[in-house]
Amino acid sequence: MKITSIFLTAVLISAAPVVFAAEVAQPAPLADEAAAQAKDNTFYADGTKAINEGRWSDAVDLFSKAAQQGGDRAEGALYWKAYAENKEGQPARALDTCAQLRRAHPKSNWIDECGALEIEIRGKSGQPVQPQAEQDDDLKLLALNAIMQQDESRAIPAIQQILNGNSSDRLKERALFVLAQSDSKQAQDLIAQIARGQSNPALQIKAIRMLSIRGKQSADLLADIYQHTNNDAVKKAILQSWLVADSPDKLVEVARNESNPQLIRTAVQTLGAMGATTQLQILYNETKSHEIKGDIISGLIAAGPKGAEVLGTIATTEQDPDLRRKAIRNLGIAGGSASAPKLVATYQNNSDPETKKAAVEALFLANDAHDLVTLAKAEKDPALKQKIVQQLSIMHDQEATAYMLEILK
């Protein structure tokens, strides 16, 4: 029986939404935090792609980096690291990683996921399950796993009985986990039924996340569920699940037609995490909403260099000054040092002081002390020069420090 990549992507599961750069004027800690979170999101998104493609070693490395970054995704990253280690044929390392998750995040919801993984590993190796308060549930889960491997036709009714009965929420979640390991129509139909909320609304979102790993074949079903629910949490889970299902067209449809601004923002952010810059640029050109345009500018950060290209276009063509300045600032994060020439040109070719300040902030976010020093030396306007020096004063860079000493002399 083929075992699928269960619960793929924490962007979708229990992690917080992608965090984008705030439209701040200058505070370095907030800017650094936004850049770190964008980088964290990249590691996590790349890790989910590696799992989807069966590149277990790459997934271990990427989720390890995501976990080291800390933040909201660290817990999920540790689970997926353990999952990939087990797939790579390193069950002992997977158990160690799960133990690390328990030590570092004792209240994490991901501990349950690691618990199911540990049961699977120990069941295959013949190791006894360690006594726990939930030992009865663990034994039932071991039995379900065994029956599913030996006679799926008998296992699925047993799972359905657990899901519809009075078992603990933990056992129901684990039973759903076991069910999702099957590619049979009967198993997938049951997951789809739960995803519609017909039999167990409490498990609906988990079932939605499981459906997403089946790729584009689940996209239409998820779209139908989206259209027939009024639950914003369910809708948000579906939007995020389309990242794993690789369905940017569904997200574009929601961004065009949804009336809830929070859900539009989630759709746009998810498109950014997918690197769907073509779709985001089309949406940007189509919409008349200042708020949606702002969300798209934020969403482009997670798209990396491709997002930087679109931000560069917006920064040079957008007529609205607020949106233009936001695009300039975010270009510094998304493009990094590669965006420096365009940012310097933006500074030099604009007469608007606020646009110049946005370019200075972007160069700071790109950690480009060299160009900031060059601009400061050439700047004649006292207010703009003070702005540049202010940014340089909080950069840990030798050239910036040397310029500070030059000012003192």
Phi, psi and omega per residue, in radians:
M1 nan 2.337 -3.141
K2 -1.320 2.298 3.101
I3 -1.777 2.080 -3.070
T4 -1.505 2.963 -3.127
S5 -1.394 1.604 -2.978
I6 -1.250 2.442 3.065
F7 1.035 0.566 -2.978
L8 -1.025 2.305 3.013
T9 1.424 2.048 3.117
A10 -1.390 -0.327 2.918
V11 -0.846 -0.459 -3.040
L12 -1.814 -0.334 -2.912
I13 -1.673 -1.373 -3.119
S14 -2.303 0.004 3.106
A15 -1.305 2.799 3.121
A16 -1.235 2.822 3.099
P17 -1.072 2.838 3.105
V18 -0.964 2.346 -3.118
V19 -1.766 2.214 -3.081
F20 -1.957 2.920 -3.084
A21 -1.127 2.342 3.048
A22 -1.333 2.735 -3.139
E23 -1.490 1.284 -3.051
V24 -1.779 2.762 -3.118
A25 -1.425 -0.794 -3.013
Q26 -2.744 -0.295 -2.958
P27 -1.077 2.075 -3.067
A28 -1.077 -0.756 -3.101
P29 -1.000 -0.735 3.139
L30 -1.169 -0.713 3.137
A31 -1.133 -0.773 3.116
D32 -1.076 -0.680 -3.140
E33 -1.138 -0.734 3.131
A34 -1.108 -0.740 3.129
A35 -1.128 -0.728 3.126
A36 -1.115 -0.706 -3.140
Q37 -1.186 -0.643 3.088
A38 -1.114 -0.695 3.114
K39 -1.168 -0.715 3.086
D40 -1.014 -0.773 3.131
N41 -1.079 -0.668 3.130
T42 -1.103 -0.808 3.107
F43 -1.021 -0.776 -3.075
Y44 -1.166 -0.806 -3.133
A45 -1.109 -0.744 3.112
D46 -1.138 -0.601 3.102
G47 -1.135 -0.713 3.125
T48 -1.146 -0.641 3.087
K49 -1.132 -0.698 3.129
A50 -1.094 -0.706 3.094
I51 -1.135 -0.749 -3.135
N52 -1.053 -0.565 -3.108
E53 -1.664 0.062 3.116
G54 1.264 0.373 3.099
R55 -1.607 1.382 -2.963
W56 -1.144 -0.727 -3.123
S57 -1.104 -0.753 3.098
D58 -1.089 -0.712 -3.130
A59 -1.089 -0.742 3.120
V60 -1.020 -0.796 -3.114
D61 -1.142 -0.774 -3.087
L62 -1.191 -0.753 -3.138
F63 -1.259 -0.499 3.039
S64 -1.100 -0.727 3.110
K65 -1.174 -0.700 3.121
A66 -1.097 -0.684 3.130
A67 -1.163 -0.674 -3.135
Q68 -1.168 -0.467 3.110
Q69 -1.174 -0.388 -3.094
G70 1.328 -2.803 3.112
G71 1.458 -2.933 -3.013
D72 -1.155 -0.403 -3.031
R73 -1.697 -0.015 -3.073
A74 -1.079 -0.699 -3.093
E75 -1.154 -0.850 3.111
G76 -1.086 -0.631 -3.141
A77 -1.097 -0.678 3.115
L78 -1.138 -0.716 3.107
Y79 -1.083 -0.833 -3.093
W80 -1.195 -0.486 3.021
K81 -1.108 -0.799 3.106
A82 -1.085 -0.728 3.134
Y83 -1.032 -0.804 -3.123
A84 -1.188 -0.649 3.110
E85 -1.089 -0.711 3.098
N86 -1.124 -0.762 3.111
K87 -1.106 -0.534 -3.122
E88 -1.334 -0.119 -3.112
G89 1.575 0.462 -3.139
Q90 -2.155 1.138 -3.065
P91 -1.094 -0.598 -3.140
A92 -1.115 -0.724 3.100
R93 -1.144 -0.634 3.114
A94 -1.098 -0.732 3.115
L95 -1.132 -0.672 3.105
D96 -1.111 -0.699 3.141
T97 -1.164 -0.692 3.069
C98 -1.099 -0.665 3.092
A99 -1.127 -0.648 3.091
Q100 -1.109 -0.693 3.096
L101 -1.066 -0.755 -3.140
R102 -1.122 -0.695 -3.127
R103 -1.210 -0.773 -3.030
A104 -1.396 -0.543 -3.056
H105 -2.397 1.233 -3.011
P106 -1.100 -0.315 -3.127
K107 -1.859 0.194 -3.060
S108 -1.202 2.457 3.032
N109 -1.168 -0.371 -3.123
W110 -1.273 -0.223 3.106
I111 -1.083 -0.629 3.087
D112 -1.085 -0.700 3.130
E113 -1.120 -0.745 3.106
C114 -1.143 -0.595 3.097
G115 -1.048 -0.761 3.109
A116 -1.129 -0.685 3.117
L117 -1.128 -0.720 3.123
E118 -1.103 -0.699 3.112
I119 -1.088 -0.747 3.121
E120 -1.076 -0.800 -3.114
I121 -1.110 -0.819 -3.097
R122 -1.222 -0.598 3.106
G123 -1.097 -0.688 -3.137
K124 -1.260 -0.534 -3.087
S125 -1.601 -0.120 -3.137
G126 1.434 0.149 3.121
Q127 -1.305 2.509 3.091
P128 -1.255 2.551 3.051
V129 -1.278 2.305 -3.130
Q130 -1.157 2.419 -3.140
P131 -1.042 2.308 3.113
Q132 -2.483 2.969 3.102
A133 -1.104 -0.510 -3.121
E134 -1.711 0.494 -3.017
Q135 -1.043 -0.672 3.141
D136 -1.040 -0.758 3.099
D137 -1.104 -0.712 3.126
D138 -1.084 -0.730 3.127
L139 -1.133 -0.703 3.085
K140 -1.090 -0.688 -3.139
L141 -1.166 -0.704 3.063
L142 -1.041 -0.729 3.128
A143 -1.120 -0.733 3.111
L144 -1.074 -0.757 3.107
N145 -1.036 -0.764 -3.116
A146 -1.123 -0.786 -3.127
I147 -1.146 -0.679 3.139
M148 -1.083 -0.621 3.118
Q149 -1.267 -0.578 -3.019
Q150 -1.643 -0.724 -3.049
D151 -2.656 1.534 -3.045
E152 -1.096 -0.573 -3.110
S153 -1.090 -0.474 3.089
R154 -1.567 -0.485 -3.088
A155 -1.261 -0.697 -3.044
I156 -1.122 -0.782 3.055
P157 -1.049 -0.619 3.116
A158 -1.147 -0.693 3.108
I159 -1.145 -0.740 3.135
Q160 -1.080 -0.651 3.114
Q161 -1.132 -0.708 3.101
I162 -1.128 -0.767 -3.099
L163 -1.133 -0.579 -3.093
N164 -1.663 -0.067 -3.062
G165 -1.701 -2.719 -3.064
N166 -1.804 0.355 3.117
S167 -1.126 2.870 3.131
S168 -1.132 2.714 3.091
D169 -1.037 -0.636 -3.138
R170 -1.090 -0.792 -3.137
L171 -1.156 -0.665 3.118
K172 -1.092 -0.729 3.119
E173 -1.124 -0.711 3.136
R174 -1.199 -0.638 3.106
A175 -1.128 -0.686 3.080
L176 -1.119 -0.640 3.066
F177 -1.024 -0.852 3.134
V178 -1.078 -0.754 -3.122
L179 -1.037 -0.684 -3.080
A180 -1.209 -0.202 3.100
Q181 -1.348 -0.153 -3.110
S182 -1.719 2.452 3.071
D183 -1.677 0.054 -3.075
S184 -1.183 2.671 3.134
K185 -1.089 -0.679 -3.124
Q186 -1.072 -0.775 3.142
A187 -1.159 -0.780 -3.104
Q188 -1.203 -0.599 3.076
D189 -1.130 -0.643 3.127
L190 -1.196 -0.721 3.090
I191 -1.087 -0.728 3.124
A192 -1.097 -0.669 3.115
Q193 -1.096 -0.751 3.129
I194 -1.186 -0.656 3.132
A195 -1.098 -0.467 3.089
R196 -1.413 -0.130 3.124
G197 1.386 0.242 -3.039
Q198 -1.324 -0.626 -3.054
S199 -1.871 -0.521 -3.095
N200 -2.687 1.529 -3.124
P201 -0.987 -0.527 -3.118
A202 -1.127 -0.470 -3.130
L203 -1.751 0.064 -3.008
Q204 -1.012 -0.851 -3.070
I205 -1.148 -0.673 3.100
K206 -1.095 -0.697 3.117
A207 -1.146 -0.653 3.093
I208 -1.061 -0.755 3.132
R209 -1.141 -0.608 3.084
M210 -1.173 -0.701 3.124
L211 -1.062 -0.591 -3.039
S212 -1.096 -0.503 -3.087
I213 -1.283 -0.134 3.097
R214 -1.465 0.049 3.020
G215 1.363 -2.640 -3.022
K216 -1.096 -0.405 -3.136
Q217 -1.153 -0.317 3.108
S218 -1.683 -0.126 -2.994
A219 -1.088 -0.760 -3.112
D220 -1.194 -0.673 3.105
L221 -1.095 -0.778 3.118
L222 -1.101 -0.649 3.099
A223 -1.113 -0.681 3.132
D224 -1.156 -0.716 3.098
I225 -1.104 -0.723 -3.140
Y226 -1.027 -0.766 -3.082
Q227 -1.210 -0.427 -3.031
H228 -1.874 0.219 3.089
T229 -2.071 2.601 3.036
N230 -1.876 0.105 -3.102
N231 -1.520 1.980 -3.092
D232 -1.127 -0.580 3.121
A233 -1.139 -0.692 3.087
V234 -1.141 -0.768 3.131
K235 -1.068 -0.733 -3.139
K236 -1.121 -0.709 3.104
A237 -1.080 -0.682 3.123
I238 -1.164 -0.762 3.120
L239 -1.001 -0.795 -3.128
Q240 -1.245 -0.500 3.127
S241 -1.207 -0.457 3.128
W242 -1.177 -0.269 3.014
L243 -1.126 -0.849 3.139
V244 -1.192 -0.659 -3.141
A245 -1.301 -0.077 3.107
D246 0.960 0.967 -3.079
S247 -2.212 1.192 -3.134
P248 -1.091 -0.498 -3.119
D249 -1.084 -0.621 3.118
K250 -1.186 -0.661 3.128
L251 -1.194 -0.673 3.098
V252 -1.093 -0.722 3.133
E253 -1.049 -0.746 3.113
V254 -1.154 -0.762 -3.128
A255 -1.054 -0.527 -3.126
R256 -1.413 -0.589 -2.927
N257 -1.979 -0.285 -3.085
E258 -1.256 2.486 3.116
S259 -1.696 -0.336 -3.128
N260 -1.397 2.000 -3.074
P261 -1.085 -0.552 3.124
Q262 -1.163 -0.672 3.123
L263 -1.261 -0.621 3.042
I264 -1.066 -0.758 3.137
R265 -1.074 -0.731 3.118
T266 -1.105 -0.729 3.125
A267 -1.068 -0.768 -3.125
V268 -1.161 -0.763 3.127
Q269 -1.083 -0.693 3.139
T270 -1.181 -0.668 3.044
L271 -1.062 -0.683 3.089
G272 -1.102 -0.757 3.124
A273 -1.117 -0.492 3.101
M274 -1.386 -0.207 -3.055
G275 1.313 0.419 -3.080
A276 -1.463 1.135 -3.032
T277 -1.226 -0.573 3.117
T278 -1.074 -0.809 3.135
Q279 -1.118 -0.702 -3.133
L280 -1.163 -0.654 3.128
Q281 -1.177 -0.678 3.089
I282 -1.101 -0.798 3.115
L283 -1.050 -0.714 -3.126
Y284 -1.068 -0.757 -3.117
N285 -1.247 -0.477 -3.102
E286 -1.384 -0.724 -2.954
T287 -1.356 2.601 3.051
K288 -1.791 -0.074 -3.056
S289 -1.406 2.157 3.085
H290 -1.080 -0.686 -3.109
E291 -1.155 -0.769 -3.138
I292 -1.160 -0.702 3.079
K293 -1.028 -0.730 3.103
G294 -1.105 -0.698 3.103
D295 -1.106 -0.684 3.133
I296 -1.146 -0.739 3.107
I297 -1.040 -0.701 3.078
S298 -1.189 -0.732 -3.103
G299 -1.104 -0.474 -3.103
L300 -1.214 -0.304 3.132
I301 -1.033 -0.787 -3.058
A302 -1.193 -0.273 -3.121
A303 -1.412 -0.017 3.048
G304 1.156 -2.453 -3.081
P305 -0.999 -0.678 3.111
K306 -1.133 -0.661 3.070
G307 -1.149 -0.620 3.127
A308 -1.101 -0.632 3.115
E309 -1.067 -0.784 3.138
V310 -1.186 -0.704 3.099
L311 -1.063 -0.661 3.106
G312 -1.098 -0.688 3.099
T313 -1.134 -0.789 3.134
I314 -1.096 -0.704 -3.095
A315 -1.100 -0.468 -3.104
T316 -1.758 -0.252 -3.070
T317 -2.028 -0.369 -3.074
E318 -1.186 2.284 -3.122
Q319 -1.519 -0.462 3.119
D320 -1.259 2.099 -3.043
P321 -1.104 -0.661 -3.127
D322 -1.141 -0.797 3.133
L323 -1.154 -0.695 3.131
R324 -1.079 -0.770 -3.135
R325 -1.171 -0.657 3.096
K326 -1.112 -0.716 3.108
A327 -1.107 -0.685 3.124
I328 -1.101 -0.824 -3.138
R329 -1.061 -0.831 -3.089
N330 -1.187 -0.433 3.062
L331 -1.070 -0.615 3.113
G332 -1.107 -0.599 3.119
I333 -1.375 -0.854 -3.056
A334 -1.214 -0.657 -3.055
G335 -1.635 -0.364 -3.130
G336 1.042 -2.527 -3.092
S337 -1.112 -0.457 -3.136
A338 -1.150 -0.386 -3.121
S339 -1.511 -0.087 -3.030
A340 -1.006 -0.827 -3.127
P341 -1.008 -0.734 3.140
K342 -1.180 -0.642 -3.139
L343 -1.219 -0.683 3.087
V344 -1.110 -0.754 3.114
A345 -1.098 -0.668 3.098
T346 -1.059 -0.759 3.131
Y347 -1.109 -0.799 -3.023
Q348 -1.311 -0.476 -3.023
N349 -1.711 0.015 3.137
N350 -1.959 2.469 3.093
S351 -1.698 -0.240 -3.127
D352 -1.260 2.067 -3.111
P353 -1.020 -0.665 -3.114
E354 -1.189 -0.636 3.070
T355 -1.156 -0.693 3.076
K356 -1.063 -0.745 3.132
K357 -1.107 -0.677 3.105
A358 -1.094 -0.675 3.101
A359 -1.143 -0.673 3.088
V360 -1.097 -0.786 3.121
E361 -1.085 -0.666 3.141
A362 -1.176 -0.696 3.093
L363 -1.137 -0.623 3.053
F364 -1.108 -0.796 3.128
L365 -1.114 -0.517 3.091
A366 -1.434 -0.009 3.127
N367 1.052 0.710 -3.082
D368 -1.828 1.374 -3.125
A369 -1.202 -0.587 -3.072
H370 -1.030 -0.886 -3.113
D371 -1.214 -0.568 3.091
L372 -1.129 -0.705 3.097
V373 -1.110 -0.764 3.138
T374 -1.052 -0.776 3.131
L375 -1.146 -0.692 -3.130
A376 -1.094 -0.730 -3.119
K377 -1.146 -0.542 -3.091
A378 -1.589 -0.288 -3.022
E379 -1.300 2.305 3.138
K380 -1.756 -0.384 -3.134
D381 -1.309 2.072 -3.076
P382 -1.031 -0.683 -3.101
A383 -1.185 -0.744 3.130
L384 -1.198 -0.679 3.116
K385 -1.103 -0.722 3.101
Q386 -1.073 -0.687 3.113
K387 -1.057 -0.791 -3.128
I388 -1.125 -0.799 -3.125
V389 -1.103 -0.658 3.107
Q390 -1.035 -0.750 3.109
Q391 -1.172 -0.737 3.135
L392 -1.104 -0.557 -3.053
S393 -1.173 -0.323 -3.131
I394 -1.938 0.273 3.083
M395 -1.754 2.349 3.103
H396 -1.573 1.448 -3.056
D397 -2.541 2.404 -3.072
Q398 -1.113 -0.700 -3.124
E399 -1.178 -0.644 3.092
A400 -1.141 -0.736 3.126
T401 -1.107 -0.737 3.131
A402 -1.074 -0.668 3.128
Y403 -1.204 -0.633 3.086
M404 -1.082 -0.724 3.107
L405 -1.150 -0.615 3.115
E406 -1.143 -0.668 3.102
I407 -1.101 -0.727 -3.123
L408 -1.117 -0.548 3.141
K409 -1.293 nan nan
